[in-house]
Amino acid sequence: MSEPRVRRAEIAIEQSHVDRVYARLAELRTQAEAMRAKGYEIGHGAQREAVFEQASMLFERDMMVYHANQTLQTLDAEYEGLVFGRLDQLGPETVYVGRLGIRDAEFENLVTDWRAPAAAAFYQATAEEPMDVVRRRVIRCSGQAVLDVDDDVLTPDAVPDDMNVVGEGALMAALGRARGEKMRDIVATIQKEQDEVIRAPWRGVTEITGGPGTGKTAVALHRAAYLLYRYRRQLGGAGVLVVGPSGVFTNYISRVLPSMGETNVELRALGQVLDGIEATHHDPAPLAAVKGSLRMRKVLLKAMRDTPPDAPTEMRIVYQGEVLKLGAKELERVRRKVHGHGGPPNRARVRAAETLLEALADKAEEYAKADDRTIDRQELITALGERIDFHRFLVVWWPVLYPAEVLRWLGDERRLTRAAKRVLSREEISLLAASMADRSQGWSMADIALLDELRVLMGPPPKRRRRQRLELDAEQQRDSREQTTRSRPEHYDEYSHIVVDESQDLSPMQWRMVGRRGKYASWTVVGDPVQSSWPDPPEAAQARDQAFGARTARRRYTLRTNYRNSAEIFDLAARVVAGHAEEGELPHAVRRTGLVPQLKAIEPEGAETAVQTAAKELLGAVDGTVGVICAMNRVDEVGGWLEGQAEERLKVVGSLDAKGLEYDAVVLLEPTELITESLTGRRVLYVALTRATQQLTVLASDEDWLA
Ligand SMILES: Nc1ncnc2c1ncn2[C@@H]1O[C@H](COP(=O)(O)OP(=O)(O)OP(=O)(O)O)[C@@H](O)[C@H]1O
């Protein structure tokens, strides 16, 4: 038979199996719906029964409905290519691999879940170690239709006469395909070195390093899906959190887990880790460096203990006809004494009241002594402690503190100087005060970690008012229930597994924020030191180690193959970062396209036309997405130049927000600007240069970036 006919015949064979799978899926769906209906029926019945029977019937109903809903949720997930693989092994058995495990009515496997041990050979078998696999087949579907098949033969001697082999490599075909707006899962083509990381033990800390495009993000997400499948009991309760660098990034990866049937993983950008608030803008690099530094912890602690701006500076209260007066210095002494006990101020109101009453009693004793009188100290404390005017004073003198309020206090440079004496430099203080005084932009990403730190330092506000004010800017309030999966209680901020992507960029304060959410968690930490934009790696490493705690199990994997960029594009990126990477830190790009990056000299005034022309050209050259990457402070300007052009396929993104993203083609504007706007310039440029899968055009008015 000719190759196309063989291929058609093989596609037809797989189509008949896929049809069986979908027919069975429909049956299972009907069964689950019937179970749910029955559950509701029991519920109705219970309403007519005696009270003691009701409880157990309602419980039974809840369980039935719950299980039915769970099953329906799994069956209803939008599986693109439910069945994607087939293993023909030395024995008679053929295993189909898919996103979900499905058995037929006789309990025979129709599809094996890709995470099950029986599917492991699909990823782990190689020609050197075939693991009894004769032929591995990748099946490509669109909806329920089989489009193509692609085979690898792993044990050539064992291929029976009637076994056909077609295709020339599913991986290369997948890598060459156009990219859409969202990242796709890679279940069908996970490589052996990646599979090892995905299936690594769940406890402790699993670090994944590797250069751009090596699949770190993809692997981390598949690992989350794998861990939930294998260890749902251990991890399902408190859940899994995935932290990414930006909202653009979490949006980009948002389809990957649902496409594998996992809908109970929370994805949060660093600016969204704190419930009820969302920050999207980056501070300029020097300011972000101050806000992210561990030194801020000391500053925040002192700021929180300072006298609140509106607190009264004098107390007067009448007791038995005499005015007892505490001046500013005395009140300060009382405040220091209360803070001297440590602990969160929002939990210290009773102690504040007691200490203040003691100070008033001292004062009364002092007056009495001068007049040669005595007073009953205990009686005074009890009497004043019950007085409404005392409590009115206390409320304003020791107010409930809210993180946002205290952080804004730092906009007052004198106050900040008090808090940051001997901790921050003069310039750092001015920079920080100016940022906190400027409310035009709302909170920045770096501020979120400071707010979270303060939240813990000051303790929760009393319950009654807590809900109305996690005290975050009204326009930034988001319904936190939206982000929280149904199974987790609101404002519960512990997780059992945390995935941190682009971890090389977390500031020490951000590590503290994330670490707090994983006190008892196991971790998957993804990063590439060469792409780091954080200026003080040792400080970040220290904070990171603290976040993990003293865990013994710590394993590190390095991925070495760049699956994203064509070799031609990666060669240019490698050249730019050469002096900033250690030997062996750069990955190896596997795909040659014959298309070298275009470097175009422009005049600064001609940038607009040059960007428009380049974008248009690339939109015509590729089927998928085109990214225009520029310096952070030019995003709006460049966005304006491109308004109205192929909206969904064309995106403008700032250098720092380009982290983790990818496009079929990229226009990179003024690379030298990317270097100068950041403290780790060349690395940021390296990130930008490694975003394109197929074509890259660089528009530059100078050549400094190539030096
Ligand atoms: N085994 C694979 N099969 C198919 N595609 C793959 C495979 N591994 C990686 N890819 C693809 O390569 C691209 C890069 O992957 P990913 O974004 O996970 O890399 P990364 O290491 O996180 O990159 P960066 O550090 O630059 O953000 C993605 O399009 C991903 O789908």
The ligand as an SDF file (V2000), in Angstrom:
LIG
                    3D

 31 33  0  0  0  0  0  0  0  0999 V2000
    7.6430   17.7920   25.0190 N   0  0  0  0  0  0  0  0  0  0  0  0
    7.1390   18.8180   24.3850 C   0  0  0  0  0  0  0  0  0  0  0  0
    6.2870   18.6200   23.3610 N   0  0  0  0  0  0  0  0  0  0  0  0
    5.7490   19.6590   22.6770 C   0  0  0  0  0  0  0  0  0  0  0  0
    6.0010   20.9410   22.9910 N   0  0  0  0  0  0  0  0  0  0  0  0
    6.8330   21.1930   24.0070 C   0  0  0  0  0  0  0  0  0  0  0  0
    7.4450   20.1600   24.7590 C   0  0  0  0  0  0  0  0  0  0  0  0
    8.2120   20.7230   25.7090 N   0  0  0  0  0  0  0  0  0  0  0  0
    8.0760   22.0440   25.5670 C   0  0  0  0  0  0  0  0  0  0  0  0
    7.2610   22.3260   24.5510 N   0  0  0  0  0  0  0  0  0  0  0  0
    6.8410   23.6560   24.0870 C   0  0  0  0  0  0  0  0  0  0  0  0
    7.9480   24.5250   24.1280 O   0  0  0  0  0  0  0  0  0  0  0  0
    7.5120   25.8310   24.4750 C   0  0  0  0  0  0  0  0  0  0  0  0
    8.2870   26.3240   25.6630 C   0  0  0  0  0  0  0  0  0  0  0  0
    7.8420   25.6860   26.8350 O   0  0  0  0  0  0  0  0  0  0  0  0
    7.7560   26.4550   28.2230 P   0  0  0  0  0  0  0  0  0  0  0  0
    7.0970   27.7810   28.0490 O   0  0  0  0  0  0  0  0  0  0  0  0
    7.2130   25.5260   29.2140 O   0  0  0  0  0  0  0  0  0  0  0  0
    9.3120   26.7040   28.4640 O   0  0  0  0  0  0  0  0  0  0  0  0
   10.0430   27.4200   29.6690 P   0  0  0  0  0  0  0  0  0  0  0  0
   11.2360   26.6130   29.9610 O   0  0  0  0  0  0  0  0  0  0  0  0
    9.0870   27.6730   30.7730 O   0  0  0  0  0  0  0  0  0  0  0  0
   10.4670   28.7740   28.9740 O   0  0  0  0  0  0  0  0  0  0  0  0
   10.8400   30.2040   29.6010 P   0  0  0  0  0  0  0  0  0  0  0  0
   11.8320   29.9960   30.6940 O   0  0  0  0  0  0  0  0  0  0  0  0
   11.4180   30.9040   28.4350 O   0  0  0  0  0  0  0  0  0  0  0  0
    9.5540   30.8060   30.0330 O   0  0  0  0  0  0  0  0  0  0  0  0
    6.0210   25.7320   24.7240 C   0  0  0  0  0  0  0  0  0  0  0  0
    5.3290   26.0800   23.5580 O   0  0  0  0  0  0  0  0  0  0  0  0
    5.8150   24.2710   25.0170 C   0  0  0  0  0  0  0  0  0  0  0  0
    4.5180   23.8660   24.7170 O   0  0  0  0  0  0  0  0  0  0  0  0
  1  2  1  0
  2  3  1  0
  2  7  2  0
  3  4  2  0
  4  5  1  0
  5  6  2  0
  6  7  1  0
  6 10  1  0
  7  8  1  0
  8  9  2  0
  9 10  1  0
 10 11  1  0
 11 12  1  0
 11 30  1  0
 12 13  1  0
 13 14  1  0
 13 28  1  0
 14 15  1  0
 15 16  1  0
 16 17  2  0
 16 18  1  0
 16 19  1  0
 19 20  1  0
 20 21  2  0
 20 22  1  0
 20 23  1  0
 23 24  1  0
 24 25  2  0
 24 26  1  0
 24 27  1  0
 28 29  1  0
 28 30  1  0
 30 31  1  0
M  END
$$$$
